[in-house]
């Protein structure tokens, strides 16, 4: 029953269509059919040219993840699985929003908000890799994709160390790895299409 409650909490919070509501209210634009169609902070900023709107979407999306972790931790103390499941479902419903024909964001802000509380090593590693890749490539999507892949490699390689940095402590290494893998796969799935676009663009530039 507790697992079901966590699923409902996470799914409900994640399904709040932050970018859609804010952009629609502020500019009268349907974000799902404008720009990249992605319901995230970057597309919100690009189609409105408003840093305030972009930051507000980022902040609220991160808050959805944070609350999906904080609420189970507050009321169901001591078990890593409860907030972990809630966060996975928050990211899932954010990425595949049930209110908007399963269109959504890429899950980065929601994941960041939740993992800051639950497993802070993951966002630290991800952001460190992202900064390095972005400095080399100057492309946000490429940096996102490589940060996802290399973060997974780093967590797997140092699992005996990072195991001690989950709050509450994961009951086993396998549960921590299952959580990390599930989260990163969800985010990666939402980056497949832009990744293919990058590859196709690169091929076209070579052919020219």
Buried (B, 14 or more C-beta within 10 A) or exposed (E): EEBEBBBEBBBBBBBBBBBBBBBBEBBEBEBBEBBBBBBBBBBBBBBBEBEEBBEBBBEBBBBBBBBBBBBBBEEBEEBBBBBBBBBBBBBBBBBBBEEBEEBBBBBBBBBBBBBBBBBBBBBBBBEBBBEBBBEEEEEEBBBBBBBBBBBBEBBEEEBEEBBEBBEBEBEEEEBBBBBBEBBBEBBBEBBEEBBEEBEEEEEEEEEE
